[in-house]
Amino acid sequence: MTGKILFVGGTGVVGEQMVRHFRDRHPDIPLLIGGQNIDKAAALARDVGLAEAVQVDTAQPRLGLGRDADVGAVVMVVQDAGLQGLRYALDLGHPYLSIGNWLVEVGGEMAHVIRRPSASPVVLSSHWHAGPTVFLALASMTGLDAVHSIHVSAIVDDLDPTGPAALEDMDLGGAGALAFREGRRVWLTGADATRDITAIDGRTLSAAAFAPYDIVSLQAASGAADIRFDLASGISSSRLRGGTVGTEVILDIAGERDGRKIMRRSTLEFTRGQASLTGLSATLSLSATLGLAGRPAFPAGLYFPEQLMEPDGFLGALEQAGATITIDQT
């Protein structure tokens, strides 16, 4: 690749984690750390090295950057509300990755890519923690002849720092959550949007339906008639054990194999902060897109994270970073 990778929102809670994860994996790639607070961006740039701070404005064309900005890829860690980041990447013909926009807003990105399908690889990674749930599900579905239902239970610790952009996303999702029921799309509201879920340690928590990109990724990958995602906040299993705050995902899959009904339950637990998990997951997608993960860079097109790498490689990288993963393939 040519040019520097621009992280818009690189000084935020998740943005800083992504910048640091990317730098750890790719020490020789030059970075642009974009934010509204230029002093904060400059401090992070000095800390990670081979980086420059730039002031960006997501409401302006070219993100407010001059014509001489040496941008080789655009990473939106904050909402690309006016799609100026996407337009900029398409104009440049360089890769684009977003973890800040919402599922109900995806039509904007689709329209831009449909209009210019050969311009850039565009990665939509606004999945829960930027993708682990989908990779966990893909690994858990191995060997099944059919998948009938997928229920995702996600738990965040109420002491785990969450950036304002993430909180805004969660509020937007609460307006009504997309799910699949009996093979049809439905919007869950009211009593339908609540469910009791079981934490890794066996406790029952009250959860609310949530609609990250995982919903449509899981439906496309599995064809399951029933899919829903529920999110709870409280004391994580890790903290209850006396450890640090954790974030956890519990996946319940119903399917069949050789005519027999199969129930599988897989889990993922990460105790280094949800921002770190999101930053790492997004970094893995970005590295794959740019051709920095031992495979060629991806051509122009529209991608979800699961199109960029295999589950074993993705989940293995999370385990190396401290995730505890159990995959049920019974």
Salt bridges, closest charged atoms under 4 A:
GLU16 OE2 - ARG20 NE 2.98
ASP47 OD2 - ARG20 NH2 2.66
GLU52 OE1 - LYS4 NZ 3.29
ASP91 OD1 - ARG116 NH1 2.68
ASP157 OD2 - ARG239 NE 2.86
ASP158 OD1 - ARG239 NH2 2.77
ASP192 OD2 - ARG181 NH2 3.97
ASP201 OD2 - ARG203 NE 2.74
ASP230 OD2 - ARG195 NE 2.81
ASP230 OD1 - ARG228 NH2 2.77
ASP252 OD1 - ARG265 NH1 2.89
GLU256 OE1 - HIS148 NE2 2.79
GLU269 OE1 - ARG241 NH2 3.22
GLU306 OE1 - HIS127 NE2 3.91
